[in-house]
Amino acid sequence: MVLEPFAHRMHAGEVRSQTLWEIGLELAGDPNEPRGGARDLLVDIGSGSGTAFEHRLSMATGNGTLAHAVAAGNLDMSVVNPSGMLTQAYRGTGIFPEALPVRVVASFPSWDQFVFTFHERTGLKSLQQLKAERYPLKLSIRTDPNDGTRTLIDQILAVYDFTVADIESWGGELQTIGSPSEKLRMDAIENGGLDAIFDEGVQVWLNQALAGGFKTIDLDEEVFQAIEAIGWRRTTIPAGHYPAMPEEHACIDFSGWPIYTRASLDDDLVYKVCAALGAREDRIPWEAKAYTGLYQLAQDTPATPRDVPLHPGAERWYKEHGYL
């Protein structure tokens, strides 16, 4: 492979920064690192020309509870999946006892849903039946108890007045996984080692599960209303979207990865962040099919649901560039 001359690729500062970035991605992406461990990245922009680093802007990945750090000023920006988690922070509902002054910088497009499935051999048709029969369920869910999926599961089961711990007390077993298509889960779907899967990321596991004897279950209307009041949205998987699902299915929306900050962060700084997204658009690993253009980052669309206001600096950039 022939490389272009150094000067024609990027300047020295960019080379050093990207080198550190790639090291960070490799370490944070280590599959042997447990969930809840060193799996997230903090990007801190500032000046390192003195004896101490002078901070200008800090951004980190993590769970929805990082909204507390953003609101307090200990962190400037974060990104959370899905948008329903940020809605709870903004409203002061669900896992947030008080409303936080969070604002959206950009909504990273991701179209997804959360579903509850039981294998047909269990005979279970609802979560209410699961509770009534105290079925010893072999259940596949995420490992990290602070993951957005686990938060949603806890909130829905609370409406039915039972918990994941109750399922275990009935003789149930948990298969905990880090990602929706983890081999452990997919193998168990094939060999009959699971009774239920509660998860999002349905595009990578649901069709195989349905073909293997799993059935999606419907939530009661009062449950939909209760979790919508918290900040989640109801949505529908269209009929035929998956070959093994001939009929539409009402479920919970798990779309959107909002990049957010606090209302008090400097408008010009947030404006520059949006400008950076525009300048690097061709380098960002957008989700295939979900991303349709920069305008989408400021809009309420199926892939970018938004119930939290834009930050004024972001709104100004989107308006000036014709995206609002």
Number of C-alpha atoms within 10 A of each C-alpha: 3 4 7 8 8 10 8 8 11 12 10 11 9 11 13 11 10 13 11 11 14 11 11 16 13 11 15 16 14 11 11 9 12 12 18 15 10 12 18 16 16 15 14 16 13 12 11 10 8 7 6 8 12 13 11 11 16 17 18 19 16 18 19 24 17 18 28 17 15 24 22 13 15 11 20 22 28 26 26 24 21 28 31 30 28 30 25 24 26 21 20 17 17 19 15 20 11 13 14 21 20 26 26 28 27 29 28 27 27 25 23 20 22 22 24 20 25 27 21 16 9 14 10 19 16 17 20 16 12 18 17 9 11 16 17 17 20 19 21 23 24 22 18 18 13 15 18 23 22 18 16 22 18 17 20 19 16 13 14 14 12 17 17 17 11 14 20 17 12 14 12 17 18 19 17 15 17 17 17 22 16 13 11 16 23 17 13 15 24 14 10 11 16 22 24 25 28 20 24 25 18 19 15 14 18 24 16 18 24 20 14 16 17 23 22 23 17 16 17 12 8 10 16 19 13 14 20 14 14 20 21 24 20 16 17 12 19 13 13 11 13 17 12 17 18 11 12 13 16 18 20 24 24 31 29 28 26 29 22 26 27 24 19 14 20 12 17 14 14 25 19 14 18 21 16 11 15 16 10 9 13 9 8 9 8 15 13 10 10 18 18 13 12 19 15 20 28 25 19 13 15 18 26 25 27 24 19 20 17 22 23 20 20 24 21 18 22 23 12 10 12 8 16 13
